[in-house]
Amino acid sequence: MRLLWWIIVILIIVWLAGFLLDVAGGIIHVLIVIAIILVIYNLITGRKKL
């Protein structure tokens, strides 16, 4: 489950870089949506361990 959190953190960092530096266009917003979906999935399944 730690790997899932690493992926989420990396996606958010890439999204912030893309948002601030205008890198990768619209695909960066798809990455943040994927990260949010992963967080919601993690919370729903009851695994709240970081």
PyMOL Python script that loads the backbone (N, CA, C, O; Angstrom):
from pymol import cmd

cmd.read_pdbstr("""\
ATOM      1  N   MET A   1       0.813  -1.192   0.000  1.00  0.00           N
ATOM      2  CA  MET A   1       0.000   0.000   0.000  1.00  0.00           C
ATOM      3  C   MET A   1       0.861   1.264   0.000  1.00  0.00           C
ATOM      4  O   MET A   1       0.422   2.322  -0.452  1.00  0.00           O
ATOM      5  N   ARG A   2       2.082   1.147   0.506  1.00  0.00           N
ATOM      6  CA  ARG A   2       2.974   2.303   0.480  1.00  0.00           C
ATOM      7  C   ARG A   2       3.278   2.736  -0.942  1.00  0.00           C
ATOM      8  O   ARG A   2       3.447   3.925  -1.212  1.00  0.00           O
ATOM      9  N   LEU A   3       3.348   1.781  -1.847  1.00  0.00           N
ATOM     10  CA  LEU A   3       3.621   2.103  -3.244  1.00  0.00           C
ATOM     11  C   LEU A   3       2.521   2.990  -3.812  1.00  0.00           C
ATOM     12  O   LEU A   3       2.796   3.901  -4.593  1.00  0.00           O
ATOM     13  N   LEU A   4       1.283   2.729  -3.423  1.00  0.00           N
ATOM     14  CA  LEU A   4       0.161   3.543  -3.884  1.00  0.00           C
ATOM     15  C   LEU A   4       0.333   4.993  -3.441  1.00  0.00           C
ATOM     16  O   LEU A   4       0.079   5.915  -4.216  1.00  0.00           O
ATOM     17  N   TRP A   5       0.760   5.196  -2.199  1.00  0.00           N
ATOM     18  CA  TRP A   5       0.965   6.556  -1.710  1.00  0.00           C
ATOM     19  C   TRP A   5       2.121   7.237  -2.423  1.00  0.00           C
ATOM     20  O   TRP A   5       2.060   8.440  -2.679  1.00  0.00           O
ATOM     21  N   TRP A   6       3.177   6.493  -2.750  1.00  0.00           N
ATOM     22  CA  TRP A   6       4.292   7.069  -3.513  1.00  0.00           C
ATOM     23  C   TRP A   6       3.816   7.524  -4.886  1.00  0.00           C
ATOM     24  O   TRP A   6       4.199   8.594  -5.360  1.00  0.00           O
ATOM     25  N   ILE A   7       2.981   6.708  -5.520  1.00  0.00           N
ATOM     26  CA  ILE A   7       2.451   7.075  -6.840  1.00  0.00           C
ATOM     27  C   ILE A   7       1.609   8.337  -6.734  1.00  0.00           C
ATOM     28  O   ILE A   7       1.708   9.228  -7.578  1.00  0.00           O
ATOM     29  N   ILE A   8       0.779   8.414  -5.695  1.00  0.00           N
ATOM     30  CA  ILE A   8      -0.067   9.590  -5.501  1.00  0.00           C
ATOM     31  C   ILE A   8       0.787  10.841  -5.313  1.00  0.00           C
ATOM     32  O   ILE A   8       0.517  11.875  -5.923  1.00  0.00           O
ATOM     33  N   VAL A   9       1.805  10.750  -4.482  1.00  0.00           N
ATOM     34  CA  VAL A   9       2.678  11.904  -4.223  1.00  0.00           C
ATOM     35  C   VAL A   9       3.397  12.335  -5.496  1.00  0.00           C
ATOM     36  O   VAL A   9       3.487  13.528  -5.786  1.00  0.00           O
ATOM     37  N   ILE A  10       3.904  11.381  -6.247  1.00  0.00           N
ATOM     38  CA  ILE A  10       4.597  11.707  -7.498  1.00  0.00           C
ATOM     39  C   ILE A  10       3.650  12.368  -8.487  1.00  0.00           C
ATOM     40  O   ILE A  10       4.019  13.341  -9.145  1.00  0.00           O
ATOM     41  N   LEU A  11       2.421  11.844  -8.600  1.00  0.00           N
ATOM     42  CA  LEU A  11       1.450  12.445  -9.512  1.00  0.00           C
ATOM     43  C   LEU A  11       1.114  13.876  -9.108  1.00  0.00           C
ATOM     44  O   LEU A  11       0.977  14.746  -9.968  1.00  0.00           O
ATOM     45  N   ILE A  12       0.983  14.124  -7.822  1.00  0.00           N
ATOM     46  CA  ILE A  12       0.670  15.476  -7.359  1.00  0.00           C
ATOM     47  C   ILE A  12       1.841  16.420  -7.621  1.00  0.00           C
ATOM     48  O   ILE A  12       1.633  17.563  -8.028  1.00  0.00           O
ATOM     49  N   ILE A  13       3.059  15.955  -7.394  1.00  0.00           N
ATOM     50  CA  ILE A  13       4.237  16.792  -7.669  1.00  0.00           C
ATOM     51  C   ILE A  13       4.339  17.115  -9.156  1.00  0.00           C
ATOM     52  O   ILE A  13       4.612  18.255  -9.531  1.00  0.00           O
ATOM     53  N   VAL A  14       4.120  16.113  -9.996  1.00  0.00           N
ATOM     54  CA  VAL A  14       4.160  16.340 -11.447  1.00  0.00           C
ATOM     55  C   VAL A  14       3.047  17.297 -11.858  1.00  0.00           C
ATOM     56  O   VAL A  14       3.249  18.162 -12.711  1.00  0.00           O
ATOM     57  N   TRP A  15       1.857  17.139 -11.241  1.00  0.00           N
ATOM     58  CA  TRP A  15       0.748  18.031 -11.554  1.00  0.00           C
ATOM     59  C   TRP A  15       1.087  19.468 -11.171  1.00  0.00           C
ATOM     60  O   TRP A  15       0.831  20.394 -11.941  1.00  0.00           O
ATOM     61  N   LEU A  16       1.661  19.655  -9.986  1.00  0.00           N
ATOM     62  CA  LEU A  16       2.033  21.007  -9.563  1.00  0.00           C
ATOM     63  C   LEU A  16       3.079  21.611 -10.490  1.00  0.00           C
ATOM     64  O   LEU A  16       3.001  22.789 -10.837  1.00  0.00           O
ATOM     65  N   ALA A  17       4.049  20.810 -10.888  1.00  0.00           N
ATOM     66  CA  ALA A  17       5.067  21.301 -11.818  1.00  0.00           C
ATOM     67  C   ALA A  17       4.431  21.685 -13.148  1.00  0.00           C
ATOM     68  O   ALA A  17       4.765  22.722 -13.722  1.00  0.00           O
ATOM     69  N   GLY A  18       3.533  20.869 -13.629  1.00  0.00           N
ATOM     70  CA  GLY A  18       2.859  21.168 -14.888  1.00  0.00           C
ATOM     71  C   GLY A  18       1.938  22.369 -14.786  1.00  0.00           C
ATOM     72  O   GLY A  18       1.809  23.148 -15.730  1.00  0.00           O
ATOM     73  N   PHE A  19       1.300  22.513 -13.632  1.00  0.00           N
ATOM     74  CA  PHE A  19       0.390  23.635 -13.424  1.00  0.00           C
ATOM     75  C   PHE A  19       1.159  24.950 -13.339  1.00  0.00           C
ATOM     76  O   PHE A  19       0.731  25.960 -13.896  1.00  0.00           O
ATOM     77  N   LEU A  20       2.287  24.935 -12.647  1.00  0.00           N
ATOM     78  CA  LEU A  20       3.059  26.158 -12.449  1.00  0.00           C
ATOM     79  C   LEU A  20       3.946  26.495 -13.639  1.00  0.00           C
ATOM     80  O   LEU A  20       4.149  27.670 -13.945  1.00  0.00           O
ATOM     81  N   LEU A  21       4.471  25.487 -14.307  1.00  0.00           N
ATOM     82  CA  LEU A  21       5.425  25.725 -15.389  1.00  0.00           C
ATOM     83  C   LEU A  21       4.820  25.530 -16.774  1.00  0.00           C
ATOM     84  O   LEU A  21       5.513  25.684 -17.780  1.00  0.00           O
ATOM     85  N   ASP A  22       3.544  25.194 -16.833  1.00  0.00           N
ATOM     86  CA  ASP A  22       2.825  24.966 -18.091  1.00  0.00           C
ATOM     87  C   ASP A  22       3.526  23.900 -18.943  1.00  0.00           C
ATOM     88  O   ASP A  22       3.809  24.105 -20.123  1.00  0.00           O
ATOM     89  N   VAL A  23       3.793  22.762 -18.307  1.00  0.00           N
ATOM     90  CA  VAL A  23       4.425  21.625 -18.972  1.00  0.00           C
ATOM     91  C   VAL A  23       3.369  20.546 -19.189  1.00  0.00           C
ATOM     92  O   VAL A  23       2.537  20.313 -18.312  1.00  0.00           O
ATOM     93  N   ALA A  24       3.390  19.901 -20.318  1.00  0.00           N
ATOM     94  CA  ALA A  24       2.559  18.738 -20.635  1.00  0.00           C
ATOM     95  C   ALA A  24       1.101  19.079 -20.934  1.00  0.00           C
ATOM     96  O   ALA A  24       0.297  18.165 -21.121  1.00  0.00           O
ATOM     97  N   GLY A  25       0.743  20.319 -20.984  1.00  0.00           N
ATOM     98  CA  GLY A  25      -0.598  20.699 -21.404  1.00  0.00           C
ATOM     99  C   GLY A  25      -1.707  20.112 -20.547  1.00  0.00           C
ATOM    100  O   GLY A  25      -1.643  20.149 -19.319  1.00  0.00           O
ATOM    101  N   GLY A  26      -2.730  19.568 -21.211  1.00  0.00           N
ATOM    102  CA  GLY A  26      -3.906  19.054 -20.519  1.00  0.00           C
ATOM    103  C   GLY A  26      -3.711  17.703 -19.868  1.00  0.00           C
ATOM    104  O   GLY A  26      -4.492  17.325 -18.995  1.00  0.00           O
ATOM    105  N   ILE A  27      -2.689  16.965 -20.269  1.00  0.00           N
ATOM    106  CA  ILE A  27      -2.482  15.628 -19.708  1.00  0.00           C
ATOM    107  C   ILE A  27      -2.183  15.692 -18.219  1.00  0.00           C
ATOM    108  O   ILE A  27      -2.441  14.731 -17.494  1.00  0.00           O
ATOM    109  N   ILE A  28      -1.647  16.802 -17.758  1.00  0.00           N
ATOM    110  CA  ILE A  28      -1.301  16.939 -16.353  1.00  0.00           C
ATOM    111  C   ILE A  28      -2.552  16.913 -15.486  1.00  0.00           C
ATOM    112  O   ILE A  28      -2.502  16.450 -14.346  1.00  0.00           O
ATOM    113  N   HIS A  29      -3.671  17.403 -16.006  1.00  0.00           N
ATOM    114  CA  HIS A  29      -4.916  17.387 -15.247  1.00  0.00           C
ATOM    115  C   HIS A  29      -5.472  15.972 -15.154  1.00  0.00           C
ATOM    116  O   HIS A  29      -6.126  15.625 -14.171  1.00  0.00           O
ATOM    117  N   VAL A  30      -5.221  15.170 -16.154  1.00  0.00           N
ATOM    118  CA  VAL A  30      -5.618  13.762 -16.104  1.00  0.00           C
ATOM    119  C   VAL A  30      -4.847  13.056 -14.991  1.00  0.00           C
ATOM    120  O   VAL A  30      -5.404  12.208 -14.293  1.00  0.00           O
ATOM    121  N   LEU A  31      -3.589  13.395 -14.824  1.00  0.00           N
ATOM    122  CA  LEU A  31      -2.783  12.790 -13.765  1.00  0.00           C
ATOM    123  C   LEU A  31      -3.326  13.120 -12.382  1.00  0.00           C
ATOM    124  O   LEU A  31      -3.358  12.247 -11.514  1.00  0.00           O
ATOM    125  N   ILE A  32      -3.749  14.349 -12.159  1.00  0.00           N
ATOM    126  CA  ILE A  32      -4.277  14.708 -10.843  1.00  0.00           C
ATOM    127  C   ILE A  32      -5.611  14.022 -10.594  1.00  0.00           C
ATOM    128  O   ILE A  32      -5.908  13.655  -9.457  1.00  0.00           O
ATOM    129  N   VAL A  33      -6.415  13.843 -11.627  1.00  0.00           N
ATOM    130  CA  VAL A  33      -7.673  13.109 -11.469  1.00  0.00           C
ATOM    131  C   VAL A  33      -7.382  11.664 -11.077  1.00  0.00           C
ATOM    132  O   VAL A  33      -8.067  11.106 -10.220  1.00  0.00           O
ATOM    133  N   ILE A  34      -6.379  11.057 -11.692  1.00  0.00           N
ATOM    134  CA  ILE A  34      -5.991   9.687 -11.337  1.00  0.00           C
ATOM    135  C   ILE A  34      -5.523   9.635  -9.882  1.00  0.00           C
ATOM    136  O   ILE A  34      -5.869   8.703  -9.157  1.00  0.00           O
ATOM    137  N   ALA A  35      -4.750  10.613  -9.456  1.00  0.00           N
ATOM    138  CA  ALA A  35      -4.279  10.649  -8.072  1.00  0.00           C
ATOM    139  C   ALA A  35      -5.446  10.777  -7.098  1.00  0.00           C
ATOM    140  O   ALA A  35      -5.456  10.121  -6.056  1.00  0.00           O
ATOM    141  N   ILE A  36      -6.418  11.606  -7.422  1.00  0.00           N
ATOM    142  CA  ILE A  36      -7.587  11.776  -6.558  1.00  0.00           C
ATOM    143  C   ILE A  36      -8.392  10.489  -6.490  1.00  0.00           C
ATOM    144  O   ILE A  36      -8.863  10.111  -5.417  1.00  0.00           O
ATOM    145  N   ILE A  37      -8.557   9.815  -7.615  1.00  0.00           N
ATOM    146  CA  ILE A  37      -9.273   8.540  -7.632  1.00  0.00           C
ATOM    147  C   ILE A  37      -8.557   7.515  -6.760  1.00  0.00           C
ATOM    148  O   ILE A  37      -9.205   6.758  -6.038  1.00  0.00           O
ATOM    149  N   LEU A  38      -7.235   7.485  -6.818  1.00  0.00           N
ATOM    150  CA  LEU A  38      -6.476   6.553  -5.988  1.00  0.00           C
ATOM    151  C   LEU A  38      -6.637   6.861  -4.501  1.00  0.00           C
ATOM    152  O   LEU A  38      -6.735   5.939  -3.691  1.00  0.00           O
ATOM    153  N   VAL A  39      -6.667   8.130  -4.132  1.00  0.00           N
ATOM    154  CA  VAL A  39      -6.871   8.508  -2.733  1.00  0.00           C
ATOM    155  C   VAL A  39      -8.251   8.078  -2.267  1.00  0.00           C
ATOM    156  O   VAL A  39      -8.390   7.513  -1.183  1.00  0.00           O
ATOM    157  N   ILE A  40      -9.273   8.340  -3.073  1.00  0.00           N
ATOM    158  CA  ILE A  40     -10.637   7.955  -2.713  1.00  0.00           C
ATOM    159  C   ILE A  40     -10.752   6.444  -2.583  1.00  0.00           C
ATOM    160  O   ILE A  40     -11.376   5.947  -1.646  1.00  0.00           O
ATOM    161  N   TYR A  41     -10.158   5.716  -3.509  1.00  0.00           N
ATOM    162  CA  TYR A  41     -10.178   4.254  -3.443  1.00  0.00           C
ATOM    163  C   TYR A  41      -9.509   3.765  -2.164  1.00  0.00           C
ATOM    164  O   TYR A  41     -10.001   2.847  -1.507  1.00  0.00           O
ATOM    165  N   ASN A  42      -8.405   4.372  -1.822  1.00  0.00           N
ATOM    166  CA  ASN A  42      -7.685   3.988  -0.611  1.00  0.00           C
ATOM    167  C   ASN A  42      -8.518   4.266   0.637  1.00  0.00           C
ATOM    168  O   ASN A  42      -8.513   3.460   1.568  1.00  0.00           O
ATOM    169  N   LEU A  43      -9.217   5.368   0.674  1.00  0.00           N
ATOM    170  CA  LEU A  43     -10.050   5.695   1.828  1.00  0.00           C
ATOM    171  C   LEU A  43     -11.271   4.790   1.920  1.00  0.00           C
ATOM    172  O   LEU A  43     -11.669   4.407   3.020  1.00  0.00           O
ATOM    173  N   ILE A  44     -11.867   4.445   0.796  1.00  0.00           N
ATOM    174  CA  ILE A  44     -13.057   3.591   0.784  1.00  0.00           C
ATOM    175  C   ILE A  44     -12.721   2.172   1.225  1.00  0.00           C
ATOM    176  O   ILE A  44     -13.502   1.543   1.939  1.00  0.00           O
ATOM    177  N   THR A  45     -11.579   1.672   0.811  1.00  0.00           N
ATOM    178  CA  THR A  45     -11.216   0.303   1.173  1.00  0.00           C
ATOM    179  C   THR A  45     -10.824   0.187   2.638  1.00  0.00           C
ATOM    180  O   THR A  45     -10.630  -0.924   3.132  1.00  0.00           O
ATOM    181  N   GLY A  46     -10.705   1.300   3.339  1.00  0.00           N
ATOM    182  CA  GLY A  46     -10.451   1.271   4.769  1.00  0.00           C
ATOM    183  C   GLY A  46      -8.994   1.203   5.149  1.00  0.00           C
ATOM    184  O   GLY A  46      -8.680   1.117   6.337  1.00  0.00           O
ATOM    185  N   ARG A  47      -8.117   1.237   4.219  1.00  0.00           N
ATOM    186  CA  ARG A  47      -6.683   1.196   4.524  1.00  0.00           C
ATOM    187  C   ARG A  47      -6.189   2.627   4.660  1.00  0.00           C
ATOM    188  O   ARG A  47      -5.867   3.280   3.667  1.00  0.00           O
ATOM    189  N   LYS A  48      -6.132   3.101   5.876  1.00  0.00           N
ATOM    190  CA  LYS A  48      -5.738   4.490   6.110  1.00  0.00           C
ATOM    191  C   LYS A  48      -4.290   4.601   6.551  1.00  0.00           C
ATOM    192  O   LYS A  48      -3.849   5.671   6.969  1.00  0.00           O
ATOM    193  N   LYS A  49      -3.550   3.514   6.463  1.00  0.00           N
ATOM    194  CA  LYS A  49      -2.149   3.509   6.865  1.00  0.00           C
ATOM    195  C   LYS A  49      -1.299   4.186   5.803  1.00  0.00           C
ATOM    196  O   LYS A  49      -1.383   3.836   4.625  1.00  0.00           O
ATOM    197  N   LEU A  50      -0.485   5.150   6.205  1.00  0.00           N
ATOM    198  CA  LEU A  50       0.397   5.835   5.260  1.00  0.00           C
ATOM    199  C   LEU A  50       1.631   5.061   5.086  1.00  0.00           C
ATOM    200  O   LEU A  50       2.512   5.466   4.327  1.00  0.00           O
TER     201      LEU A  50
END
""", "prot")
cmd.dss("prot")
cmd.show_as("cartoon", "prot")
cmd.util.cbc("prot")
cmd.orient("prot")
